[in-house]
Amino acid sequence: MSQPIEKLIEAVKSSETAKHVYMSPVLAIDLDTQAGHFYLKKLSQELGLDSETINRIHRQLSVDSL
């Protein structure tokens, strides 16, 4: 992860905030690329989001799951 992202992750203090931080890149990143999948997988791990939460977010946003 790049340093600005690490600083953002350090600032996340709740699971609700973590979900919102994850949502923005889900909408912005091309999920058809390996790099997009890798970034979101790493971000979700850093934010401490479990696979059930990640899948729920993807369903809510009507995007493919990882």
Backbone bond lengths (Angstrom), bond angles and torsions (degrees), N, CA, C in turn:
res aa  C-N    CA-C-N  psi(-1)  N-CA   C-N-CA  omega(-1)  CA-C   N-CA-C  phi
1 M - - - 1.456 - - 1.531 108.95 -
2 S 1.292 114.55 147.84 1.460 118.31 177.62 1.521 109.55 -76.72
3 Q 1.313 116.04 159.53 1.461 120.58 -175.39 1.532 113.60 -59.20
4 P 1.342 120.42 -43.84 1.469 118.42 178.51 1.525 112.89 -59.17
5 I 1.325 117.09 -36.56 1.464 120.28 178.34 1.523 109.90 -66.95
6 E 1.313 116.86 -41.38 1.468 120.15 178.34 1.528 110.66 -60.14
7 K 1.313 117.20 -40.58 1.470 120.49 178.28 1.527 110.77 -65.02
8 L 1.319 116.54 -40.02 1.463 120.32 177.69 1.525 109.79 -62.79
9 I 1.313 117.20 -46.48 1.463 121.50 -179.06 1.525 110.81 -61.17
10 E 1.317 117.02 -40.61 1.466 120.66 177.85 1.523 111.84 -61.95
11 A 1.321 116.76 -28.77 1.467 121.27 -178.12 1.531 112.51 -81.08
12 V 1.325 117.61 -14.88 1.468 121.32 -179.22 1.521 108.70 -74.94
13 K 1.315 115.65 120.03 1.465 120.95 -174.54 1.528 113.86 -112.56
14 S 1.337 117.90 -5.44 1.461 119.38 -178.89 1.530 110.12 -141.03
15 S 1.316 115.23 158.42 1.460 119.79 178.92 1.530 111.20 -66.86
16 E 1.312 116.73 -32.21 1.467 120.33 178.36 1.529 110.73 -64.96
17 T 1.316 116.48 -43.26 1.466 120.84 177.13 1.524 110.04 -64.86
18 A 1.322 117.08 -40.28 1.462 121.01 178.80 1.525 110.94 -58.79
19 K 1.319 116.77 -41.65 1.469 120.72 178.36 1.521 110.83 -60.75
20 H 1.327 117.14 -44.04 1.465 121.05 -179.25 1.518 111.55 -68.31
21 V 1.309 117.52 -37.54 1.468 121.14 177.52 1.529 109.42 -63.60
22 Y 1.307 117.27 -37.09 1.468 121.60 -179.76 1.531 111.82 -72.13
23 M 1.322 117.71 -34.57 1.470 121.67 -175.06 1.527 113.25 -61.55
24 S 1.300 117.97 -41.96 1.469 120.09 -175.72 1.524 112.71 -58.74
25 P 1.335 119.28 -51.32 1.458 117.83 178.96 1.529 113.76 -67.07
26 V 1.327 117.61 -27.52 1.464 119.56 177.14 1.528 109.33 -58.28
27 L 1.309 116.83 -40.14 1.465 120.82 -179.94 1.526 112.70 -76.66
28 A 1.318 116.99 -25.42 1.456 120.62 -173.66 1.531 114.34 -95.90
29 I 1.315 117.44 -24.25 1.464 121.32 -172.79 1.528 110.72 -92.11
30 D 1.327 115.11 142.67 1.460 121.69 176.19 1.527 108.48 -75.68
31 L 1.319 116.44 108.15 1.458 121.08 -177.82 1.525 112.68 -77.14
32 D 1.325 117.01 -2.95 1.462 120.89 178.53 1.522 112.21 -86.03
33 T 1.324 116.89 1.05 1.461 119.96 -179.83 1.527 110.32 -112.25
34 Q 1.318 114.82 152.34 1.458 120.67 177.67 1.528 109.99 -64.48
35 A 1.320 116.57 -37.82 1.472 120.69 179.63 1.533 110.80 -63.50
36 G 1.328 116.85 -40.28 1.462 120.42 178.11 1.512 111.79 -63.22
37 H 1.322 116.18 -44.34 1.467 120.71 177.63 1.525 110.89 -62.18
38 F 1.328 116.27 -45.45 1.460 120.66 -178.63 1.527 110.56 -61.14
39 Y 1.334 116.52 -45.34 1.460 120.32 -178.61 1.531 110.90 -60.81
40 L 1.319 116.91 -48.35 1.466 119.84 -178.01 1.528 111.86 -67.28
41 K 1.314 117.03 -36.50 1.461 120.56 177.91 1.536 109.60 -64.09
42 K 1.311 116.73 -45.98 1.471 121.52 179.12 1.522 110.73 -64.30
43 L 1.326 116.69 -43.70 1.464 120.81 179.36 1.524 110.61 -61.43
44 S 1.319 117.14 -45.49 1.465 119.65 -179.54 1.527 111.40 -62.48
45 Q 1.317 116.94 -38.22 1.460 120.63 177.43 1.522 110.79 -64.98
46 E 1.312 116.20 -45.59 1.466 120.90 -179.51 1.530 111.55 -63.48
47 L 1.326 116.13 -32.81 1.462 120.84 179.46 1.526 112.53 -83.86
48 G 1.327 116.68 -9.09 1.457 120.50 178.76 1.523 114.09 75.76
49 L 1.329 116.22 28.15 1.464 120.34 179.97 1.523 109.62 -89.84
50 D 1.324 116.75 133.15 1.467 120.08 179.17 1.532 109.98 -84.10
51 S 1.325 115.85 167.91 1.468 120.32 -174.79 1.526 112.26 -64.42
52 E 1.315 117.76 -33.56 1.469 120.43 177.59 1.527 110.66 -62.73
53 T 1.313 116.90 -44.44 1.468 121.50 178.75 1.519 110.74 -64.46
54 I 1.327 116.47 -43.35 1.468 121.03 -179.97 1.524 110.15 -61.37
55 N 1.325 116.64 -46.25 1.468 119.83 179.45 1.516 112.07 -63.42
56 R 1.321 117.14 -38.18 1.467 120.96 177.91 1.528 110.13 -63.61
57 I 1.319 117.35 -42.88 1.470 121.31 178.11 1.531 109.95 -60.52
58 H 1.321 116.26 -45.62 1.473 120.00 -178.89 1.536 110.41 -63.17
59 R 1.323 117.22 -39.56 1.481 119.93 177.18 1.521 110.92 -64.44
60 Q 1.335 116.35 -44.05 1.468 120.66 -179.69 1.522 110.89 -60.32
61 L 1.327 116.27 -35.90 1.465 120.92 -177.69 1.526 112.71 -91.01
62 S 1.328 116.15 -0.25 1.474 122.47 -179.09 1.514 112.47 55.91
63 V 1.332 115.17 46.94 1.469 120.89 174.71 1.523 108.74 -124.54
64 D 1.323 115.87 158.35 1.456 121.21 -179.93 1.516 111.05 -60.20
65 S 1.323 115.37 145.12 1.467 120.66 175.75 1.511 109.63 -76.43
66 L 1.313 114.69 162.08 1.465 119.05 177.97 1.512 110.64 -76.43
